[in-house]
Amino acid sequence: MQRLFQNRLNILYLYVQTIFIMFASEMEKCDSKYCDCLYHSANAFARLMTKMAEEEFAVTGLAPSHAFLLMTVNYKQGIQPKELSEQLQLMPSTVTRLIEKLETKRLVERKSIGKITEVRSTAAGKKLDKKIRSAWMSLYHHYTNLLGEKEGKKLTELIYNASKKLEA
């Protein structure tokens, strides 16, 4: 039994070494004592992505979060705030604030039908849709040019799956 355990331990050790060797060449020297901290790395990445998104969406006159909400409403007229919250992965109170801001810009309007509230885009909101989608595509091209398309898609998948696991 001891020998079987030792063999499995050796196999695990070889596996870890192989993984390290595979990725060591891709890893850059860490300049921060926090680079191995998920919290720090995720926030640094989020700040860079936010800056990039803000630059790309500037042509729309909207912040990225407002643009994504409007794009979602344009896709599904009469969507309820709860569904917007789920689609955008935002708290309901945040979605309410975003809707209010877009209402002041006359890009969306809320309509109450009994207990249900629907959100619809105005003509001005619909008119912005092409520009928003173009900015989104531009953002995609920007980060995939830097990361590589395959790597960008894989990173997106990993981050999404990790956030779902942490959310549970």
Secondary structure, DSSP 4 states (H G I P E B T S, - for coil): -HHHHHHHHHHHHHHHHHHHHHHHTTPPPP-STTTT-HHHHHHHHHHHHHHHHHHHHGGGTS-HHHHHHHHHHHHSTTB-HHHHHHHHT--HHHHHHHHHHHHHTTSEEEEEETTEEEEEE-HHHHHTHHHHHHHHHHHHHHHHHHH-HHHHHHHHHHHHHHHHHHH-
